[in-house]
């Protein structure tokens, strides 16, 4: 849960307290590394052997590509169900008319391949399924939408692993995944550049960085056999949410400018996954104010710092909040996340599972009926806004929320201006258990620390 620690010791004066906070943070903060270790060099795909970095113009083109992605939406629970129609009606062409007419410029199409692929070698993907996926993708492409196809819900592969493993334990399953991607890549090799591949959805819940590094490098090499110039999205293993992208193997992108990074974001979980009567501790149906916004800025600035350091464009591939959250807070959350992403040069594809009023605990934007939207959420995502300030030392101006209480009812100042210093805070007593933390100085002179999420739930929204 996000908490705020304000005036660490009530017995100290404000001046002494501020000095103690600054001293403690100065001693304990460790700047998060954005470079990747030398060990990653061993995993360089065969097709990516040249060590010279790509021309600057190629990097610029990849950032242009992500800018064209812009604001997008997920076609969740359609082609990612065990069988199409299990979770939603079969995908209809009119859906893409609605998406394009609303003003979205990209669509992420989660696809499950497992149930459509033979269990034994040579692991043949059903030609009818490949044709169906191609039909749906073409509907999107014909509306001018940048279209992302991925491997989604592939639990047969991911859940055979655990985070303490450095080598994938079942080579035959790895070979099956390789065979799937080889057939998918060949089938779509003649499609336009607006079709983008994403290697594997959310591997990091069970797979360590070394395991995901190898899968990414192997699959990228397979894709490059038939698609030398296609954009490919990937993330790293071992860490979740906004931290996953920083785990990407450097050799994956250092000589391939068409590799793009992605991350998912459902923080804070007590809000975004709020379900009435669930009994979950710290559950809350509201979101907003300076504390909530500062935490998002802190997380997104970490992603931006990694992107800048490595020259890799970024897609925020999923985010959203349950329909059971307070509607005003849900609108504010979607609007703020969209603005925070675009202000930092990220594209986004909001998660949408399409259940709508039939399942308000889910995350719906388009309701999978022609012309049917959760209109306030749609409009919050597509609104025009001024880019927000960001970066180390940025000042968050005009933050919402008025006054906030903390620590036995003590009042904090109005959060019109919050000076933010970011880093890794080590537990002040035990000098252990590092926590994500943001140091803030409120306009009334008081100092506090925003402590990040303690434990993260799974972000998967397809089931």
C-alpha positions in Angstrom: 0.0 0.0 0.0 1.2 3.5 -0.7 1.8 5.4 2.5 3.2 8.8 3.5 5.7 9.2 6.3 5.6 12.8 7.4 7.7 14.5 10.2 9.4 11.2 11.2 9.5 12.1 14.9 6.9 14.3 16.4 9.4 15.3 19.1 11.7 17.0 16.5 11.2 20.5 15.2 10.3 20.9 11.5 13.8 22.1 10.7 15.5 19.2 12.5 13.0 16.8 10.9 13.7 18.0 7.4 17.4 17.7 8.0 16.9 14.2 9.3 14.9 13.2 6.3 17.4 14.6 3.9 20.3 13.1 5.7 18.6 9.7 5.8 17.8 9.7 2.1 21.2 11.0 1.2 22.8 8.1 3.0 20.4 5.4 1.8 19.3 6.4 -1.7 20.8 4.3 -4.5 20.4 5.5 -8.0 18.5 2.8 -10.0 20.8 1.4 -12.7 19.6 1.9 -16.3 22.5 0.1 -18.0 22.4 -3.6 -18.5 25.2 -5.9 -17.3 27.9 -7.3 -19.6 26.5 -10.8 -19.1 23.7 -9.9 -21.5 26.2 -9.8 -24.4 26.2 -13.6 -24.4 22.5 -13.6 -25.4 22.8 -11.6 -28.6 20.7 -13.1 -31.4 22.6 -14.5 -34.3 20.9 -12.2 -36.7 22.0 -9.2 -34.6 25.8 -9.9 -34.5 27.0 -6.5 -35.8 28.1 -4.6 -32.8 28.0 -1.1 -34.3 24.9 0.8 -33.1 22.3 1.6 -35.7 22.3 4.9 -37.5 20.7 7.8 -35.5 18.0 8.1 -38.2 16.9 4.5 -37.6 16.4 5.3 -33.9 14.5 8.4 -34.8 12.2 6.3 -37.0 11.4 4.0 -34.1 10.4 6.9 -31.9 8.3 8.2 -34.8 6.6 4.8 -35.0 5.7 4.9 -31.3 4.4 8.5 -31.8 2.1 7.1 -34.5 0.9 4.4 -32.2 -0.2 7.3 -29.9 -3.4 6.4 -28.0 -4.7 2.9 -28.4 -6.9 0.2 -26.9 -6.8 -3.6 -26.2 -9.2 -6.0 -27.9 -9.1 -8.0 -24.7 -10.8 -11.4 -24.3 -11.6 -11.9 -27.9 -8.8 -13.9 -29.7 -7.1 -14.5 -26.3 -9.9 -16.7 -25.0 -9.3 -20.5 -25.1 -11.6 -20.4 -28.1 -13.0 -17.3 -29.7 -16.4 -16.7 -28.3 -15.7 -18.3 -24.9 -15.5 -14.9 -23.1 -16.9 -12.4 -25.6 -18.9 -12.6 -28.9 -16.8 -13.3 -31.9 -14.8 -10.2 -33.0 -16.9 -8.1 -35.4 -15.5 -5.8 -38.0 -17.6 -2.9 -36.8 -15.4 -2.8 -33.6 -12.6 -1.3 -35.6 -14.9 1.3 -37.2 -15.8 2.4 -33.7 -12.1 2.5 -32.5 -10.9 4.5 -35.5 -13.9 6.9 -35.5 -13.4 7.7 -31.8 -9.9 8.9 -32.5 -7.7 6.0 -31.3 -4.7 5.3 -33.5 -3.6 1.8 -32.5 -5.0 -1.4 -31.3 -3.4 -4.3 -29.4 -4.9 -7.7 -30.3 -4.0 -10.3 -27.7 -3.9 -13.8 -29.3 -3.7 -17.2 -27.7 -2.0 -19.8 -29.8 -1.8 -22.8 -27.5 -5.3 -24.3 -28.2 -4.7 -23.9 -32.0 -1.3 -25.6 -32.1 -0.5 -29.3 -32.0 1.1 -30.7 -28.9 3.7 -32.7 -30.7 6.4 -31.8 -33.1 6.4 -30.2 -35.6 3.9 -28.1 -33.5 1.7 -27.0 -36.4 -0.5 -23.9 -35.9 -4.0 -24.5 -37.3 -4.1 -22.7 -40.7 -7.7 -21.7 -40.1 -6.7 -19.9 -36.9 -3.9 -18.1 -38.7 -6.3 -17.0 -41.4 -8.8 -15.8 -38.7 -6.2 -13.8 -36.9 -5.0 -12.3 -40.2 -8.6 -11.4 -41.0 -9.0 -9.5 -37.7 -5.7 -7.8 -38.1 -6.5 -6.7 -41.6 -9.8 -5.2 -40.4 -7.7 -3.0 -38.0 -5.0 -2.2 -40.6 -7.5 -1.1 -43.2 -8.8 1.5 -40.7 -5.3 3.0 -40.4 -4.6 1.6 -37.0 -1.1 0.5 -35.9 -1.9 -3.1 -35.0 -0.1 -5.2 -32.4 -0.3 -9.0 -32.4 1.1 -11.0 -29.5 1.3 -14.3 -27.7 -1.1 -13.9 -24.8 -2.4 -16.3 -22.2 0.4 -18.8 -23.0 0.3 -20.2 -19.4 1.5 -23.6 -20.7 4.9 -22.0 -21.3 5.2 -19.4 -18.6 3.9 -21.4 -15.6 6.4 -24.3 -16.1 9.0 -21.9 -14.7 9.7 -20.2 -11.4 11.6 -17.0 -10.6 14.5 -18.8 -9.1 15.3 -20.6 -12.4 18.0 -19.3 -14.6 17.4 -21.8 -17.4 14.0 -22.8 -18.8 13.3 -26.3 -17.6 11.4 -27.9 -20.5 13.2 -27.6 -23.9 10.3 -29.2 -25.8 8.0 -26.4 -24.7 10.5 -23.8 -25.7 10.8 -25.5 -29.1 7.0 -25.4 -29.4 7.0 -21.7 -28.7 9.7 -21.1 -31.3 7.7 -23.1 -33.8 4.6 -21.0 -33.2 6.5 -17.8 -33.7 8.2 -19.1 -36.9 4.9 -19.9 -38.4 3.2 -16.6 -37.3 6.2 -14.6 -38.6 6.1 -16.3 -42.0 2.3 -15.9 -42.3 2.4 -12.2 -41.7 5.7 -11.4 -43.4 4.0 -9.6 -46.3 1.8 -7.4 -44.1 2.6 -3.6 -43.9 4.8 -2.0 -41.3 1.8 -0.9 -39.3 1.6 -4.5 -38.1 3.8 -5.0 -35.0 4.7 -8.2 -33.1 4.9 -8.5 -29.3 6.9 -11.6 -28.2 5.1 -12.7 -24.9 2.6 -11.1 -22.6 3.6 -10.8 -18.9 6.3 -13.4 -18.6 7.7 -11.9 -15.4 5.3 -13.5 -12.9 7.1 -16.8 -13.2 10.1 -16.2 -15.4 13.4 -14.7 -14.3 15.4 -12.2 -16.2 17.9 -14.8 -17.7 15.0 -17.0 -18.9 13.1 -14.1 -20.5 16.3 -12.7 -22.0 16.9 -16.0 -23.8 13.3 -16.3 -25.0 13.3 -12.8 -26.3 16.6 -13.2 -28.1 15.6 -16.6 -29.6 12.2 -15.4 -30.8 13.6 -12.1 -32.2 16.1 -14.1 -34.3 13.3 -16.3 -35.6 11.1 -13.3 -36.5 14.1 -11.7 -38.3 14.4 -14.7 -40.6 11.2 -13.7 -42.4 10.6 -10.1 -41.1 13.9 -8.3 -41.1 12.3 -4.9 -40.7 9.2 -5.4 -38.6 8.8 -3.6 -35.3 8.9 -6.0 -32.3 7.8 -5.3 -28.7 9.5 -7.0 -25.7 9.9 -6.6 -21.9 12.1 -8.2 -19.3 11.7 -10.9 -16.7 11.9 -11.1 -12.9 10.4 -7.7 -12.1 6.8 -6.6 -12.6 4.9 -3.5 -13.6 7.0 -0.4 -14.5 10.2 -2.2 -13.5 9.9 -5.0 -16.1 11.1 -2.9 -19.0 14.4 -2.1 -17.3 15.2 -5.8 -17.2 15.4 -6.1 -21.0 18.6 -7.6 -22.3 20.7 -4.8 -23.9 21.9 -7.0 -26.7 18.2 -7.3 -27.8 18.1 -3.7 -28.9 21.6 -2.3 -29.1 22.0 -3.1 -32.8 18.3 -3.5 -33.7 16.4 -0.1 -33.7 13.1 -1.8 -34.4 12.9 -3.4 -31.0 10.5 -1.5 -28.8 10.0 -1.8 -25.0 6.7 -2.2 -23.1 5.4 -2.2 -19.6 2.0 -2.6 -17.9 0.7 -0.5 -15.0 -2.1 -1.2 -12.6 -0.8 0.7 -9.6 -2.2 1.2 -7.0 -3.8 -2.2 -6.8 -6.1 -1.5 -3.9 -7.8 1.0 -6.2 -7.5 -0.4 -9.7 -8.7 -3.9 -8.6 -11.3 -2.6 -6.2 -14.3 -5.0 -5.8 -16.9 -4.3 -3.2 -17.1 -6.8 -0.4 -13.8 -8.5 -1.3 -12.4 -8.1 2.2 -9.0 -7.2 0.8 -6.9 -5.0 3.1 -6.5 -1.3 2.1 -9.1 -1.7 -0.7 -10.3 1.8 -1.8 -12.6 2.9 -4.5 -11.2 6.4 -4.9 -8.0 7.8 -6.5 -6.5 11.2 -6.9 -4.6 14.0 -5.2 -1.0 14.9 -5.0 0.2 11.7 -3.3 -1.4 9.4 -5.9 -0.2 11.5 -8.8 3.4 11.8 -7.4 3.7 8.1 -7.2 2.7 7.7 -10.9 5.2 10.4 -11.9 7.9 8.7 -10.0 7.3 5.3 -11.6 6.9 6.8 -15.1 10.0 8.9 -14.7 12.0 5.7 -14.0 10.7 4.2 -17.3 11.5 7.5 -19.1 15.1 7.5 -17.7 15.6 4.0 -18.9 14.2 4.8 -22.3 16.4 7.9 -22.7 19.6 6.1 -21.5 19.1 3.2 -23.9 17.4 4.9 -26.9 14.4 2.6 -26.8 10.8 3.8 -27.4 8.1 2.7 -25.0 4.6 1.4 -25.1 2.4 1.3 -22.0 0.6 -1.8 -23.1 -2.0 -2.1 -20.4 -3.5 -0.1 -17.6 -7.0 0.5 -16.3 -9.3 0.5 -13.2 -12.3 -1.7 -12.4 -15.8 -0.4 -13.2 -16.7 -0.8 -9.5 -14.4 2.1 -8.6 -15.9 5.5 -8.0 -16.7 6.8 -11.5 -15.1 10.2 -11.0 -11.9 8.6 -9.7 -11.9 6.1 -12.6 -12.1 8.9 -15.1 -9.4 10.9 -13.3 -7.1 7.8 -13.2 -7.5 7.0 -16.9 -6.9 10.7 -17.9 -3.9 11.1 -15.6 -2.2 7.9 -16.8 -2.8 8.8 -20.4 -1.4 12.2 -19.9 1.6 10.9 -17.9 2.4 8.4 -20.7 2.1 10.7 -23.6 4.0 13.5 -21.9 7.0 11.2 -21.6 6.8 10.1 -25.2 5.2 6.7 -24.5 2.3 5.3 -26.6 -0.5 3.5 -24.7 -3.1 0.8 -25.3 -5.6 0.9 -22.5 -6.8 -2.5 -21.2 -10.4 -3.2 -22.3 -12.1 -6.6 -21.6 -15.4 -5.6 -23.1 -17.7 -6.9 -20.4 -19.3 -3.6 -19.6 -22.4 -3.5 -17.3 -22.6 -7.3 -17.2 -19.4 -7.5 -15.2 -18.7 -4.1 -13.5 -15.8 -5.5 -11.6 -13.9 -5.7 -15.0 -12.2 -3.0 -17.0 -14.2 -2.0 -20.0 -14.0 0.9 -22.3 -15.7 -0.4 -25.5 -18.6 -2.6 -24.7 -18.3 -4.9 -27.8 -21.6 -3.7 -29.3 -21.6 -1.4 -32.3 -21.2 2.2 -31.1 -21.3 1.2 -27.4 -18.7 2.8 -25.1 -18.1 3.8 -21.6 -18.1 7.3 -22.9 -16.6 9.2 -20.0 -13.6 6.8 -19.9 -13.2 7.0 -23.7 -13.3 10.8 -23.6 -10.8 10.9 -20.6 -8.4 8.9 -22.7 -8.8 11.0 -25.8 -8.9 14.5 -24.2 -6.5 17.2 -25.3 -4.2 18.4 -22.6 -1.0 20.2 -21.9 2.1 18.0 -21.4 2.9 17.7 -17.7 6.4 18.4 -16.2 8.5 15.4 -15.5 12.0 14.3 -14.6 14.2 14.4 -11.6 13.6 17.6 -9.7 10.4 18.4 -11.6 7.8 20.4 -9.7 4.2 19.1 -9.9 2.1 22.2 -10.1 -1.6 22.5 -9.5 -1.8 19.0 -8.0 -5.4 18.1 -7.0 -6.4 17.0 -3.6 -6.3 20.1 -1.3 -5.1 18.9 2.1 -4.1 15.4 3.0 -4.0 13.9 6.5 -1.4 11.6 7.8 0.1 10.3 11.0 -2.6 10.6 13.7 -4.6 13.3 12.0 -1.8 15.8 11.4 -2.5 18.1 8.4 -0.2 18.5 5.5 0.1 21.6 3.4 -1.9 22.3 0.2 -0.1 20.5 -2.5 0.2 23.3 -5.0 3.9 22.7 -5.5 5.7 19.5 -4.6 9.5 19.3 -5.0 10.2 15.7 -5.8 13.5 13.8 -5.3 13.5 10.2 -6.3 15.5 7.1 -5.4 15.6 3.9 -3.5 15.0 4.3 0.3 16.6 1.8 2.6 14.6 1.0 5.8 15.9 3.7 8.2 16.1 1.4 11.2 17.3 -1.9 9.8 19.2 -0.5 6.7 17.6 -3.2 4.7 14.5 -4.0 2.7 14.8 -1.3 0.0 11.5 0.5 -0.8 10.5 2.6 -3.8 10.3 6.1 -2.3 9.7 9.7 -3.3 10.8 12.6 -1.1 8.4 15.5 -1.3 8.6 19.0 0.2 5.1 20.5 0.6 4.4 24.3 0.2 4.0 24.7 4.0 7.6 23.6 4.5 6.9 20.1 5.7 8.8 17.1 4.3 7.5 13.7 3.7 8.2 10.5 1.9 5.9 8.6 -0.4 6.6 4.9 -0.1 5.7 2.8 -3.1 3.6 -0.3 -3.4 4.4 -3.1 -1.0 3.9 -6.3 -2.9 2.3 -6.4 -6.3 -0.6 -8.5 -7.5 -0.7 -10.1 -10.9 -1.7 -7.7 -13.6 -3.3 -10.2 -15.9 -6.7 -9.1 -17.0 -7.6 -11.7 -19.7 -9.2 -14.1 -17.2 
